[in-house]
Amino acid sequence: MLARWLLRPAVIALAACGGGDDGPKTFDEPRGSLAVKVGEEFRIALAENPSTGYLWRFGRRPDPSVVRYVGSDFELEEGGEDRAGAGGTRTLRFRALRRGETAMVLRNVFTGGERGRRPVDVRGLRVEVTG
């Protein structure tokens, strides 16, 4: 019973990563540290609703000699094309280039004309790239 309780967080963490043989590793709504291997593509998936004017932006980009930012995509939630104002998922794509550590900060910020708004969410992430 105790062993099952102790293993539960590890199982949840592995399930949240996705990836495997089916394609790039995906970290859903990550916080804290991410571990990837040299040469590996990985993705960070974050809930986003562009119709509100809030979008995910870099507050700090990762060190490009360790992790290269490749680009991003947005996908509406299922059935969203039939509803005005529907949200979806912003997926940021990266490639791990060499061993080391780097940090990045992602901020969900208002992109409209009004200045001075605070982000509604901030994610400080540390990426460890192993051989």
ROSE-4610 file (N, C-alpha, C; in Angstrom, 1 decimal, always signed):
// ROSE-4610
residu = [M/M/M/L/L/L/A/A/A/R/R/R/W/W/W/L/L/L/L/L/L/R/R/R/P/P/P/A/A/A/V/V/V/I/I/I/A/A/A/L/L/L/A/A/A/A/A/A/C/C/C/G/G/G/G/G/G/G/G/G/D/D/D/D/D/D/G/G/G/P/P/P/K/K/K/T/T/T/F/F/F/D/D/D/E/E/E/P/P/P/R/R/R/G/G/G/S/S/S/L/L/L/A/A/A/V/V/V/K/K/K/V/V/V/G/G/G/E/E/E/E/E/E/F/F/F/R/R/R/I/I/I/A/A/A/L/L/L/A/A/A/E/E/E/N/N/N/P/P/P/S/S/S/T/T/T/G/G/G/Y/Y/Y/L/L/L/W/W/W/R/R/R/F/F/F/G/G/G/R/R/R/R/R/R/P/P/P/D/D/D/P/P/P/S/S/S/V/V/V/V/V/V/R/R/R/Y/Y/Y/V/V/V/G/G/G/S/S/S/D/D/D/F/F/F/E/E/E/L/L/L/E/E/E/E/E/E/G/G/G/G/G/G/E/E/E/D/D/D/R/R/R/A/A/A/G/G/G/A/A/A/G/G/G/G/G/G/T/T/T/R/R/R/T/T/T/L/L/L/R/R/R/F/F/F/R/R/R/A/A/A/L/L/L/R/R/R/R/R/R/G/G/G/E/E/E/T/T/T/A/A/A/M/M/M/V/V/V/L/L/L/R/R/R/N/N/N/V/V/V/F/F/F/T/T/T/G/G/G/G/G/G/E/E/E/R/R/R/G/G/G/R/R/R/R/R/R/P/P/P/V/V/V/D/D/D/V/V/V/R/R/R/G/G/G/L/L/L/R/R/R/V/V/V/E/E/E/V/V/V/T/T/T/G/G/G]
num = [1/1/1/2/2/2/3/3/3/4/4/4/5/5/5/6/6/6/7/7/7/8/8/8/9/9/9/10/10/10/11/11/11/12/12/12/13/13/13/14/14/14/15/15/15/16/16/16/17/17/17/18/18/18/19/19/19/20/20/20/21/21/21/22/22/22/23/23/23/24/24/24/25/25/25/26/26/26/27/27/27/28/28/28/29/29/29/30/30/30/31/31/31/32/32/32/33/33/33/34/34/34/35/35/35/36/36/36/37/37/37/38/38/38/39/39/39/40/40/40/41/41/41/42/42/42/43/43/43/44/44/44/45/45/45/46/46/46/47/47/47/48/48/48/49/49/49/50/50/50/51/51/51/52/52/52/53/53/53/54/54/54/55/55/55/56/56/56/57/57/57/58/58/58/59/59/59/60/60/60/61/61/61/62/62/62/63/63/63/64/64/64/65/65/65/66/66/66/67/67/67/68/68/68/69/69/69/70/70/70/71/71/71/72/72/72/73/73/73/74/74/74/75/75/75/76/76/76/77/77/77/78/78/78/79/79/79/80/80/80/81/81/81/82/82/82/83/83/83/84/84/84/85/85/85/86/86/86/87/87/87/88/88/88/89/89/89/90/90/90/91/91/91/92/92/92/93/93/93/94/94/94/95/95/95/96/96/96/97/97/97/98/98/98/99/99/99/100/100/100/101/101/101/102/102/102/103/103/103/104/104/104/105/105/105/106/106/106/107/107/107/108/108/108/109/109/109/110/110/110/111/111/111/112/112/112/113/113/113/114/114/114/115/115/115/116/116/116/117/117/117/118/118/118/119/119/119/120/120/120/121/121/121/122/122/122/123/123/123/124/124/124/125/125/125/126/126/126/127/127/127/128/128/128/129/129/129/130/130/130/131/131/131]
x = [+0.8/+0.0/+0.9/+1.9/+2.8/+3.6/+4.0/+4.8/+3.9/+2.6/+1.7/+1.6/+1.5/+1.3/+2.6/+3.8/+5.0/+5.2/+4.8/+5.0/+4.0/+2.9/+1.8/+2.3/+3.1/+3.6/+4.5/+5.3/+6.2/+5.4/+4.4/+3.5/+2.8/+2.3/+1.6/+2.6/+3.8/+4.8/+5.1/+5.3/+5.6/+4.4/+3.2/+2.0/+1.8/+2.2/+2.1/+3.0/+4.1/+5.2/+4.8/+4.0/+3.7/+5.0/+4.9/+6.1/+6.3/+7.6/+7.9/+8.2/+7.9/+8.1/+7.2/+6.1/+5.1/+5.5/+6.6/+7.0/+7.7/+7.9/+8.6/+7.9/+8.7/+8.2/+7.4/+6.2/+5.4/+5.2/+5.5/+5.3/+4.1/+3.0/+1.7/+1.7/+1.5/+1.4/+2.5/+3.8/+4.9/+5.2/+5.8/+6.4/+7.6/+8.6/+9.9/+10.9/+11.3/+12.4/+11.9/+12.6/+12.3/+13.6/+13.6/+14.8/+14.6/+15.6/+15.6/+17.0/+17.1/+18.4/+18.9/+20.2/+20.8/+20.2/+19.8/+19.2/+17.7/+17.2/+15.7/+14.9/+13.8/+12.8/+11.9/+11.4/+10.4/+9.5/+8.4/+7.3/+6.8/+6.4/+5.7/+4.3/+3.3/+1.9/+1.2/+0.6/+0.0/-1.4/-2.3/-3.7/-3.6/-4.3/-4.3/-5.6/-6.0/-7.2/-6.9/-6.5/-6.1/-7.2/-8.5/-9.6/-9.7/-9.1/-9.1/-8.0/-7.0/-5.9/-4.7/-4.8/-3.7/-3.0/-1.7/-0.9/+0.3/+0.9/+2.1/+3.3/+4.2/+5.4/+6.6/+7.7/+9.0/+9.2/+9.4/+10.0/+11.5/+12.0/+13.4/+13.5/+14.3/+14.5/+15.6/+15.5/+16.6/+17.9/+19.0/+20.3/+20.3/+20.4/+20.3/+21.4/+22.5/+23.6/+23.2/+22.2/+21.8/+20.5/+19.5/+18.2/+17.8/+17.4/+16.9/+15.4/+14.9/+13.4/+13.2/+12.2/+11.9/+10.7/+9.7/+8.5/+7.3/+6.1/+4.9/+3.7/+2.7/+1.5/+0.4/-0.8/-2.0/-3.1/-3.7/-4.8/-6.0/-7.1/-8.4/-8.8/-9.5/-10.0/-11.1/-11.3/-12.3/-13.7/-14.2/-15.5/-15.3/-14.1/-13.9/-14.2/-14.1/-14.3/-15.8/-16.7/-18.1/-18.5/-17.5/-17.8/-16.9/-17.5/-16.7/-16.0/-14.8/-14.0/-13.5/-13.5/-13.0/-11.5/-11.0/-9.6/-9.0/-7.8/-7.1/-5.8/-4.8/-3.5/-2.4/-1.5/-0.3/+0.8/+1.4/+2.5/+3.8/+4.8/+6.1/+7.0/+7.8/+8.6/+10.1/+10.9/+12.3/+13.1/+14.5/+15.4/+16.6/+16.9/+18.1/+19.3/+20.3/+21.5/+22.7/+22.9/+24.1/+23.8/+24.7/+24.5/+24.6/+23.9/+23.9/+22.6/+22.5/+21.3/+21.0/+19.7/+19.3/+18.0/+17.6/+16.4/+15.6/+14.3/+13.4/+12.3/+11.7/+10.5/+9.4/+8.2/+7.1/+6.1/+5.5/+4.5/+3.2/+2.1/+0.8/+0.4/+0.6/+0.5/-0.6/-1.1/-2.1/-1.4/-1.8/-1.1/-1.8/-2.9/-3.7/-3.0/-3.6/-3.0/-2.8/-3.4/-3.3/-2.0/-1.2/+0.1/-0.1/+0.9/+1.0/+0.2/-0.4/-1.1/-0.1/-0.4/+0.4/+0.1/+1.1/+0.7/-0.2/-1.1/-2.0/-1.3/-0.2/+0.5/+2.0/+2.9/+4.3/+4.9/+5.7/+6.3/+7.8/+8.5/+9.9/+10.3/+11.0/+11.4/+12.9/+13.4/+14.8/+14.8/+15.7/+15.8/+17.2/+17.2/+18.5/+18.6/+19.7/+19.9/+21.1/+20.8/+21.8/+22.2/+23.3/+23.8/+23.1]
y = [-1.2/+0.0/+1.3/+1.3/+2.5/+2.6/+1.5/+1.6/+2.2/+1.8/+2.4/+3.9/+4.3/+5.8/+6.5/+6.0/+6.6/+6.7/+5.7/+5.7/+6.5/+6.8/+7.6/+8.9/+9.8/+11.0/+10.7/+9.7/+9.3/+8.9/+8.1/+7.7/+8.8/+9.7/+10.9/+11.8/+12.0/+12.8/+12.2/+10.8/+10.2/+10.3/+10.1/+10.2/+11.6/+12.6/+14.0/+14.3/+13.6/+13.9/+13.6/+12.5/+12.1/+11.7/+11.8/+11.6/+10.1/+9.6/+8.3/+8.0/+6.8/+6.5/+7.1/+7.7/+8.3/+9.7/+10.3/+11.6/+12.3/+13.6/+14.4/+14.3/+14.4/+14.4/+15.7/+15.6/+16.8/+17.0/+18.2/+18.5/+19.4/+18.8/+19.5/+20.4/+21.7/+22.7/+22.5/+22.5/+22.2/+23.4/+23.0/+23.9/+23.3/+24.1/+23.5/+23.0/+21.8/+21.2/+20.2/+20.3/+19.4/+18.7/+17.4/+16.6/+16.1/+16.4/+15.9/+15.4/+14.8/+14.2/+15.0/+15.1/+15.7/+15.2/+16.1/+15.7/+15.6/+15.5/+15.3/+16.5/+16.3/+17.4/+17.3/+18.4/+18.4/+19.6/+19.4/+20.4/+20.8/+22.1/+22.5/+23.0/+22.3/+22.6/+23.4/+24.5/+25.4/+25.9/+25.9/+26.4/+27.9/+28.2/+29.6/+30.0/+31.2/+31.7/+33.1/+33.0/+34.3/+35.3/+34.8/+35.8/+36.7/+36.4/+37.3/+38.4/+38.2/+39.1/+38.6/+37.5/+36.9/+35.8/+36.0/+35.0/+34.6/+33.4/+33.0/+33.7/+34.3/+35.0/+34.6/+34.7/+34.5/+35.7/+35.5/+36.5/+36.4/+35.2/+34.9/+33.7/+33.8/+32.6/+31.7/+30.4/+29.5/+29.8/+29.4/+29.6/+28.8/+29.5/+28.9/+27.9/+27.9/+26.9/+25.6/+25.6/+24.4/+23.9/+24.8/+24.4/+25.5/+25.0/+25.9/+26.0/+27.2/+27.4/+27.2/+26.3/+26.0/+26.8/+26.9/+27.6/+27.2/+27.7/+27.4/+27.2/+26.5/+26.3/+26.5/+26.8/+26.9/+26.0/+25.2/+24.3/+24.6/+24.9/+25.1/+23.8/+24.0/+22.8/+22.2/+20.9/+20.2/+20.9/+21.1/+21.8/+23.3/+23.8/+25.2/+26.0/+25.4/+26.1/+26.5/+25.9/+26.3/+27.3/+27.7/+28.7/+29.9/+31.0/+32.3/+32.3/+32.7/+32.9/+31.6/+30.5/+29.2/+29.3/+28.6/+28.5/+27.3/+27.0/+25.8/+25.7/+25.1/+24.8/+25.5/+26.2/+26.7/+25.7/+25.2/+24.3/+24.9/+25.0/+25.6/+24.4/+24.5/+23.4/+23.8/+22.8/+23.0/+21.8/+22.0/+20.9/+21.1/+20.0/+20.0/+19.8/+20.8/+20.7/+20.1/+20.4/+19.9/+19.7/+19.0/+18.8/+20.1/+20.2/+21.4/+21.7/+22.9/+23.4/+24.8/+25.1/+26.4/+26.7/+28.0/+28.3/+29.2/+29.2/+30.0/+30.5/+31.6/+32.1/+32.3/+31.7/+31.9/+32.7/+33.7/+34.6/+34.7/+34.5/+34.6/+36.1/+36.9/+38.3/+38.9/+40.0/+40.7/+41.4/+41.1/+41.7/+42.8/+43.3/+44.4/+45.7/+46.8/+48.1/+48.6/+48.0/+48.5/+48.1/+49.0/+48.7/+48.5/+47.9/+47.8/+46.7/+45.8/+44.7/+43.6/+43.0/+41.9/+40.6/+39.7/+38.4/+37.7/+36.9/+36.0/+34.8/+34.4/+33.2/+33.4/+32.9/+32.9/+31.6/+31.0/+29.7/+29.8/+29.6/+29.6/+28.1/+27.8/+26.4/+26.2/+25.2/+24.8/+23.6/+23.6/+22.5/+21.9/+20.6/+19.9/+18.9/+19.1/+18.3/+17.3/+16.0/+15.0/+14.3/+13.6/+12.8/+11.6]
z = [+0.0/+0.0/+0.0/+0.9/+1.0/-0.3/-0.9/-2.2/-3.3/-3.4/-4.4/-4.2/-2.9/-2.6/-3.1/-2.8/-3.1/-4.7/-5.4/-6.8/-7.6/-7.0/-7.7/-8.3/-7.6/-8.3/-9.5/-9.4/-10.5/-11.8/-11.5/-12.6/-13.2/-12.4/-12.9/-13.7/-13.3/-14.0/-15.3/-15.4/-16.7/-17.6/-17.1/-18.0/-18.6/-17.8/-18.3/-19.4/-19.5/-20.4/-21.9/-22.1/-23.4/-24.2/-25.5/-26.3/-26.5/-26.2/-26.4/-27.9/-28.4/-29.7/-30.7/-30.2/-31.1/-31.6/-31.2/-31.6/-30.5/-30.7/-29.6/-28.3/-27.2/-25.9/-25.7/-25.1/-24.8/-23.3/-22.8/-21.4/-21.4/-20.8/-20.6/-19.4/-19.6/-18.5/-17.5/-17.9/-17.0/-16.1/-15.0/-14.0/-13.4/-13.2/-12.6/-13.6/-13.5/-14.3/-15.4/-16.5/-17.6/-17.9/-18.3/-18.6/-20.0/-20.9/-22.3/-22.6/-23.8/-24.2/-25.4/-25.6/-26.8/-28.1/-29.0/-30.2/-30.2/-29.0/-28.9/-29.2/-29.9/-30.0/-28.8/-28.3/-27.3/-27.4/-26.8/-26.9/-25.5/-25.4/-24.2/-24.6/-24.0/-24.4/-23.2/-23.6/-22.6/-23.1/-22.1/-22.5/-22.8/-23.9/-24.3/-24.9/-24.8/-25.4/-26.1/-27.4/-28.0/-28.2/-28.2/-28.3/-27.2/-26.0/-24.9/-24.9/-25.9/-26.0/-25.2/-24.5/-23.7/-24.5/-24.7/-25.4/-24.6/-24.8/-24.2/-25.0/-24.2/-24.8/-23.9/-24.5/-23.7/-22.8/-21.5/-20.6/-20.7/-20.9/-21.1/-22.0/-23.0/-23.9/-23.4/-23.7/-23.3/-24.0/-23.5/-24.1/-25.4/-26.6/-27.9/-28.2/-27.4/-27.7/-27.0/-26.1/-25.4/-25.9/-26.1/-26.5/-27.6/-28.8/-29.8/-29.9/-29.9/-30.1/-31.6/-31.9/-33.3/-33.8/-32.9/-33.3/-32.5/-32.8/-32.1/-33.0/-32.4/-33.1/-32.1/-32.7/-31.8/-32.4/-31.5/-32.0/-31.1/-31.8/-31.0/-30.3/-29.2/-28.5/-29.3/-29.1/-29.9/-29.9/-31.0/-31.2/-31.1/-31.0/-30.8/-32.1/-33.3/-34.5/-34.6/-33.8/-33.9/-32.8/-32.0/-30.9/-30.9/-30.9/-30.8/-29.4/-29.4/-28.2/-27.6/-28.3/-27.8/-27.6/-26.6/-26.3/-27.0/-26.6/-27.2/-26.5/-27.3/-26.8/-27.6/-27.0/-27.6/-27.4/-28.5/-28.4/-28.9/-28.0/-28.3/-28.6/-29.7/-30.1/-30.0/-29.5/-29.2/-29.6/-29.8/-30.0/-29.0/-28.3/-27.4/-28.3/-28.2/-29.0/-28.4/-27.1/-26.4/-24.9/-24.2/-22.8/-22.1/-21.0/-20.2/-19.6/-19.0/-18.4/-18.9/-19.0/-19.4/-18.7/-18.7/-18.1/-19.1/-18.9/-19.7/-18.9/-19.2/-18.5/-19.6/-19.4/-20.3/-19.5/-20.2/-19.5/-20.4/-19.7/-20.4/-20.2/-21.3/-21.2/-22.1/-21.7/-22.6/-23.7/-25.0/-26.1/-26.8/-26.2/-26.7/-26.5/-26.8/-26.7/-25.3/-24.4/-23.0/-22.3/-21.9/-21.2/-19.7/-19.1/-17.7/-17.1/-17.9/-17.3/-16.8/-15.7/-15.2/-16.0/-16.1/-16.7/-15.8/-16.4/-15.7/-15.2/-15.8/-15.4/-15.9/-15.1/-15.4/-15.1/-16.0/-15.8/-15.9/-14.8/-14.9/-15.0/-16.1/-16.4/-16.5/-15.9/-16.1/-16.9/-18.0/-18.9/-18.7/-18.4/-18.3/-19.5/-20.2/-21.4/-21.1/-21.2/-20.9/-22.2/-22.1/-23.3/-23.5]
